């Protein structure tokens, strides 16, 4: 019986530098409010799927969507402000 093996290296290397860099961790930390808001929206949508639609679920989804939009706006404004030289708008 012939065994089939790959000739290429593994896609994920087992190197000591596989940990995220501080810049990557800072980027994740900067985006954390948006990530949390999106998780809350997803949670509200999943909860609404489990039962018949009602006004409370619709309100919860609407508020979660608004939080996502607010977090996206704040992240975009922060990113745009960081790109402006001298910090002036």
TORPA-4810 file (N, C-alpha, C, O; in nm, 3 decimals):
<nodes>
NODE_1_0.085_-0.118_0.000_0.000_0.000_0.000_0.089_0.123_0.000_0.180_0.135_0.082_X
NODE_2_0.062_0.214_-0.091_0.138_0.338_-0.100_0.068_0.447_-0.020_-0.053_0.465_-0.032_X
NODE_3_0.143_0.517_0.061_0.088_0.627_0.139_0.104_0.757_0.062_0.209_0.783_0.002_X
NODE_4_0.001_0.837_0.064_0.005_0.966_-0.004_0.049_1.070_0.099_-0.014_1.086_0.203_X
NODE_5_0.157_1.140_0.069_0.207_1.244_0.158_0.227_1.372_0.079_0.243_1.369_-0.043_X
NODE_6_0.226_1.484_0.149_0.248_1.611_0.082_0.396_1.640_0.073_0.474_1.602_0.161_X
NODE_7_0.433_1.708_-0.032_0.573_1.743_-0.052_0.599_1.884_0.002_0.712_1.917_0.035_X
NODE_8_0.493_1.965_0.012_0.508_2.103_0.057_0.518_2.109_0.208_0.480_2.017_0.280_X
NODE_9_0.571_2.223_0.256_0.575_2.247_0.399_0.434_2.275_0.449_0.344_2.308_0.371_X
NODE_10_0.417_2.261_0.577_0.286_2.288_0.637_0.251_2.436_0.620_0.339_2.522_0.618_X
NODE_11_0.123_2.464_0.607_0.077_2.601_0.590_0.106_2.683_0.715_0.150_2.798_0.706_X
NODE_12_0.083_2.626_0.830_0.110_2.694_0.956_0.244_2.644_1.008_0.258_2.528_1.047_X
NODE_13_0.340_2.730_1.009_0.473_2.691_1.055_0.476_2.683_1.207_0.411_2.761_1.275_X
NODE_14_0.550_2.591_1.257_0.566_2.577_1.401_0.694_2.648_1.442_0.795_2.585_1.473_X
NODE_15_0.688_2.780_1.440_0.804_2.862_1.473_0.779_2.935_1.603_0.663_2.954_1.643_X
NODE_16_0.884_2.976_1.670_0.864_3.050_1.795_0.801_3.188_1.775_0.748_3.246_1.870_X
NODE_17_0.808_3.240_1.654_0.752_3.373_1.629_0.607_3.367_1.580_0.564_3.456_1.506_X
NODE_18_0.534_3.266_1.618_0.395_3.253_1.576_0.301_3.340_1.659_0.185_3.358_1.620_X
NODE_19_0.347_3.393_1.770_0.267_3.481_1.855_0.241_3.614_1.785_0.324_3.658_1.705_X
NODE_20_0.128_3.679_1.813_0.102_3.809_1.750_0.199_3.915_1.802_0.245_3.911_1.917_X
NODE_21_0.228_4.010_1.715_0.319_4.118_1.754_0.243_4.219_1.837_0.120_4.216_1.845_X
NODE_22_0.317_4.311_1.900_0.249_4.414_1.979_0.165_4.505_1.892_0.061_4.553_1.936_X
NODE_23_0.207_4.529_1.768_0.126_4.612_1.678_-0.006_4.543_1.646_-0.110_4.609_1.640_X
NODE_24_-0.002_4.412_1.625_-0.126_4.339_1.598_-0.218_4.338_1.720_-0.339_4.353_1.706_X
NODE_25_-0.160_4.321_1.838_-0.241_4.325_1.960_-0.301_4.463_1.983_-0.414_4.474_2.029_X
NODE_26_-0.226_4.569_1.951_-0.279_4.705_1.963_-0.394_4.728_1.865_-0.492_4.794_1.899_X
NODE_27_-0.382_4.673_1.743_-0.489_4.687_1.644_-0.615_4.614_1.691_-0.726_4.665_1.674_X
NODE_28_-0.598_4.497_1.748_-0.713_4.422_1.801_-0.777_4.498_1.916_-0.900_4.507_1.926_X
NODE_29_-0.693_4.553_2.002_-0.744_4.631_2.116_-0.820_4.754_2.070_-0.920_4.793_2.130_X
NODE_30_-0.772_4.815_1.962_-0.840_4.933_1.906_-0.977_4.896_1.849_-1.071_4.974_1.859_X
NODE_31_-0.987_4.777_1.790_-1.112_4.733_1.728_-1.205_4.659_1.824_-1.315_4.620_1.784_X
NODE_32_-1.166_4.640_1.947_-1.245_4.560_2.042_-1.386_4.614_2.065_-1.478_4.533_2.074_X
NODE_33_-1.410_4.746_2.074_-1.550_4.792_2.089_-1.638_4.751_1.970_-1.754_4.715_1.989_X
NODE_34_-1.583_4.755_1.849_-1.659_4.712_1.731_-1.684_4.562_1.735_-1.794_4.517_1.705_X
NODE_35_-1.584_4.485_1.772_-1.599_4.339_1.780_-1.707_4.303_1.882_-1.791_4.217_1.856_X
NODE_36_-1.704_4.368_1.997_-1.803_4.341_2.101_-1.944_4.378_2.054_-2.039_4.305_2.079_X
NODE_37_-1.956_4.492_1.986_-2.087_4.535_1.936_-2.139_4.437_1.831_-2.259_4.407_1.828_X
NODE_38_-2.052_4.387_1.745_-2.096_4.291_1.643_-2.137_4.158_1.706_-2.231_4.095_1.659_X
NODE_39_-2.067_4.116_1.810_-2.105_3.993_1.880_-2.242_4.010_1.947_-2.324_3.919_1.946_X
NODE_40_-2.266_4.128_2.005_-2.396_4.155_2.067_-2.508_4.154_1.963_-2.617_4.102_1.989_X
NODE_41_-2.482_4.210_1.845_-2.581_4.208_1.737_-2.610_4.065_1.694_-2.726_4.028_1.675_X
NODE_42_-2.506_3.987_1.678_-2.525_3.848_1.638_-2.604_3.771_1.744_-2.690_3.689_1.711_X
NODE_43_-2.575_3.797_1.869_-2.648_3.733_1.978_-2.796_3.771_1.976_-2.883_3.686_1.996_X
NODE_44_-2.824_3.898_1.950_-2.964_3.942_1.943_-3.035_3.877_1.824_-3.152_3.838_1.836_X
NODE_45_-2.966_3.865_1.712_-3.028_3.802_1.595_-3.054_3.654_1.617_-3.158_3.602_1.577_X
NODE_46_-2.960_3.586_1.682_-2.979_3.443_1.709_-3.092_3.421_1.808_-3.172_3.329_1.792_X
NODE_47_-3.100_3.508_1.909_-3.209_3.497_2.007_-3.344_3.517_1.939_-3.440_3.448_1.972_X
NODE_48_-3.352_3.611_1.846_-3.478_3.638_1.777_-3.518_3.523_1.685_-3.636_3.507_1.654_X
NODE_49_-3.423_3.443_1.641_-3.456_3.331_1.552_-3.521_3.216_1.627_-3.591_3.135_1.567_X
NODE_50_-3.498_3.207_1.757_-3.546_3.094_1.836_-3.693_3.102_1.873_-3.751_3.004_1.920_X
NODE_51_-3.754_3.217_1.853_-3.895_3.233_1.893_-3.965_3.326_1.796_-3.900_3.390_1.713_X
NODE_52_-4.097_3.333_1.804_-4.170_3.423_1.714_-4.127_3.569_1.737_-4.092_3.609_1.848_X
NODE_53_-4.131_3.645_1.631_-4.088_3.786_1.637_-4.180_3.865_1.730_-4.302_3.849_1.729_X
NODE_54_-4.118_3.950_1.811_-4.196_4.040_1.895_-4.125_4.175_1.902_-4.013_4.190_1.851_X
NODE_55_-4.189_4.271_1.963_-4.137_4.408_1.966_-4.007_4.417_2.046_-3.918_4.494_2.009_X
NODE_56_-3.994_4.342_2.153_-3.872_4.349_2.234_-3.750_4.300_2.158_-3.643_4.359_2.167_X
NODE_57_-3.765_4.191_2.082_-3.654_4.142_2.002_-3.616_4.241_1.893_-3.498_4.265_1.867_X
NODE_58_-3.717_4.299_1.830_-3.691_4.399_1.726_-3.617_4.519_1.784_-3.524_4.572_1.722_X
NODE_59_-3.656_4.562_1.902_-3.590_4.675_1.968_-3.446_4.640_2.005_-3.355_4.721_1.989_X
NODE_60_-3.427_4.517_2.055_-3.292_4.474_2.092_-3.200_4.470_1.970_-3.085_4.512_1.978_X
NODE_61_-3.250_4.419_1.857_-3.171_4.414_1.734_-3.142_4.555_1.684_-3.030_4.584_1.642_X
NODE_62_-3.240_4.642_1.688_-3.222_4.780_1.642_-3.116_4.852_1.726_-3.031_4.923_1.672_X
NODE_63_-3.122_4.833_1.857_-3.022_4.897_1.944_-2.883_4.839_1.920_-2.784_4.912_1.921_X
NODE_64_-2.875_4.709_1.899_-2.746_4.646_1.872_-2.688_4.695_1.740_-2.568_4.719_1.729_X
NODE_65_-2.775_4.711_1.638_-2.730_4.766_1.510_-2.677_4.908_1.527_-2.575_4.944_1.468_X
NODE_66_-2.747_4.987_1.606_-2.702_5.124_1.631_-2.567_5.126_1.702_-2.483_5.212_1.673_X
NODE_67_-2.546_5.034_1.795_-2.416_5.026_1.863_-2.305_4.988_1.765_-2.193_5.039_1.774_X
NODE_68_-2.336_4.897_1.672_-2.237_4.859_1.571_-2.203_4.978_1.483_-2.085_5.005_1.457_X
NODE_69_-2.304_5.051_1.439_-2.279_5.167_1.354_-2.199_5.274_1.428_-2.111_5.337_1.370_X
NODE_70_-2.230_5.295_1.555_-2.156_5.392_1.635_-2.011_5.350_1.651_-1.921_5.432_1.639_X
NODE_71_-1.989_5.222_1.679_-1.852_5.172_1.695_-1.774_5.182_1.565_-1.656_5.216_1.566_X
NODE_72_-1.840_5.154_1.452_-1.772_5.167_1.321_-1.737_5.313_1.294_-1.627_5.343_1.247_X
NODE_73_-1.830_5.403_1.325_-1.803_5.545_1.302_-1.686_5.592_1.386_-1.597_5.662_1.337_X
NODE_74_-1.685_5.554_1.514_-1.577_5.597_1.603_-1.443_5.539_1.559_-1.341_5.607_1.565_X
NODE_75_-1.443_5.413_1.514_-1.320_5.351_1.467_-1.271_5.420_1.339_-1.151_5.443_1.323_X
NODE_76_-1.363_5.452_1.250_-1.325_5.522_1.126_-1.271_5.661_1.156_-1.172_5.703_1.096_X
NODE_77_-1.335_5.731_1.248_-1.288_5.864_1.283_-1.151_5.858_1.349_-1.065_5.943_1.324_X
NODE_78_-1.129_5.758_1.433_-0.999_5.742_1.497_-0.891_5.712_1.394_-0.781_5.766_1.401_X
NODE_79_-0.924_5.624_1.297_-0.829_5.588_1.194_-0.797_5.706_1.105_-0.682_5.726_1.066_X
NODE_80_-0.901_5.785_1.071_-0.880_5.903_0.987_-0.799_6.009_1.060_-0.715_6.076_0.999_X
NODE_81_-0.822_6.024_1.189_-0.749_6.124_1.268_-0.603_6.083_1.281_-0.514_6.169_1.286_X
NODE_82_-0.577_5.954_1.288_-0.439_5.907_1.299_-0.362_5.927_1.170_-0.239_5.938_1.172_X
NODE_83_-0.432_5.933_1.056_-0.366_5.949_0.928_-0.338_6.095_0.894_-0.255_6.122_0.807_X
NODE_84_-0.403_6.188_0.960_-0.384_6.331_0.930_-0.255_6.377_0.996_-0.240_6.365_1.117_X
NODE_85_-0.161_6.430_0.916_-0.037_6.477_0.977_-0.061_6.601_1.062_-0.134_6.691_1.022_X
NODE_86_0.000_6.605_1.177_-0.014_6.719_1.267_-0.138_6.714_1.352_-0.154_6.798_1.440_X
NODE_87_-0.226_6.618_1.330_-0.344_6.603_1.412_-0.454_6.704_1.384_-0.553_6.708_1.456_X
NODE_88_-0.438_6.786_1.281_-0.541_6.885_1.248_-0.642_6.824_1.153_-0.609_6.740_1.069_X
NODE_89_-0.765_6.867_1.167_-0.870_6.813_1.079_-0.892_6.903_0.961_-0.977_6.874_0.877_X
</nodes>
